[in-house]
Amino acid sequence: MMQASLTLADFAETDASGKVHILGAGWSVTGPQMGPQAVVGFIQVPPDHVGGTISFTLRLADRAGEVVEVQGPAGMLPMELGGQVEVGEPDEWDGTSDLNVAFAVNVTLPLPQGSSYTWSLEVDGKELAKTTFYVRSRPPSTPSTA
């Protein structure tokens, strides 16, 4: 069975070997000013899917479960990113262990403050992972030192 996970970070990139390099990972509260963010996905591919193509959709929804729309060159567009990855068979792989596929998407989104949002990852039409974050409406308070 295919499994997946999502992690939020400040920035991430995937190198030619398929490894993801991540900065500022693991947050779930941001803002109030939205800066760049990265969504990092990890898909565990079972042996029977190796050698094939995997289709995925990364989607951002608001608290009500509606897909967030963002301004694009041609007007408002749903915040959905789709793609496909091919999972090749590595040299000397014994064919019995799961293989990992990782990706990173960097975005800057003007999201309203004081609300929660959820990134979800669908693989071959099934939701396999999601992560929720909150955008503050005011800066975080600093602890007093008395």
N, C-alpha and C positions, 0 to 999 in steps of 0.2 A: 504494500500500500504506500502511495506517495505521501510524504509529509513535507511541511514547509514552516518557516518562521520569518517574521519581519522584525527589524530593528530600526529605530530612528537615530539619526546622528546629525551633526552639523555639516559634515562633508564626507563623501566616500567615493572611491573609484575602483574599478575592476581592472586589473592588469592583464597582460596577454596570456598569463598562465591560468587565469580564472580566479585568482585570489582577490579578495576585496580588502582595501586599505581604508580604515575608518578613523575619523577624528570626532571627538565629542559624542560618543555613542551612548545609548541607553536612556535618554531622557523621555519624559512623558508630560512635562509642563514647559511651556515656552512663552515668550512675549513679555510685555504687551506688543513690542515692536517685532514683527515677524522678519527674521533674517532667512538666509538660505537654510534649507534642510535637505537631508538625504534620507531616502528610504532604501534599506538594504534587505534584499530577500535571499533566503537560502532554501533551496528545494532539494530534498533527499529523493533521489531517483532509484527505484528498485531495479534489480538486474533485468527484469523482463521489459523495461522501458528503455534500456540502454541501446543505442544504435538508432533511435527514432527521434522525432521532433516533438517537443513539448510546447503547447500554446499556453500563454498566461495573460492575465489582465490584472493590472494594479489600479485600484479605484479608491478615491477619497470621498467619504460620505460625511454629512453633518450629523448632528445629534438625532435628528428625525429619521435618519437612514437614507436621505435623498442625496444623490450624487452632487457634489459641489461643482458649480460652474465657475469658470475663470475667463477673463477677457483674453481672446486670441485675436489674430490678425483679421479674421473674418467675423468677429463678434463673440458672443458668449459660447463657450465650449465645455462639455463635461470633462471633469478631471479624471480621465481614464487613459491609461497607457497600456497598449497591448504589444505583444511580441511573441517571438518563438525562439527557442534554443534547441540546438541539436546536441544530443548527448552521445559523444563518440566513445568507443571502447578504448581505454588506455592500454598501452603496451604492457604485456605480462599480467594483465588483470585476470583474476581467476574466475570471474563471472558469478561470484556468490555474494559479494558485498554491495551495499547501496553506494551510489556515487553522488557527490554533491555538486550542485550547480548554484552559483551565486551571481547576483547582479546588484548594481547600485544605480539609483536615479536621484539626481540632484535637481531641486526645484526651489523657486522663491514664489510664495503665494501670499497675496494680500487677504488674509482671513480675518473675519470679524473677531473682536476680542470678547472674552467672557463666555466662550463656548468650547465644546468638545468636538473632536473630529476623529474619524476612524479610517485608517488605510486598510484595505483588504486585498488579499492576493488570491485570485482564482486560477487554478491550473486545470486545463482541459474541462472547463465549465463547472468545476467544484471549488467552493471556498475552502482553502487549506490553512490560511493564516490571517490574523488581523491584529492591529495594534492601535490603541486609542491614545490621543494626546489632548491637552487642554491649553487654550491660549488665554493667558492672564489678561485682566482688564486694567491692571496697574502694576508697576514694578514690584518685585519681591521686596519684602521688608528685610532690613539687615538686623541681625541680633544685636541687642545692646550689650555693651561691656561695662559693667558697673563694678 
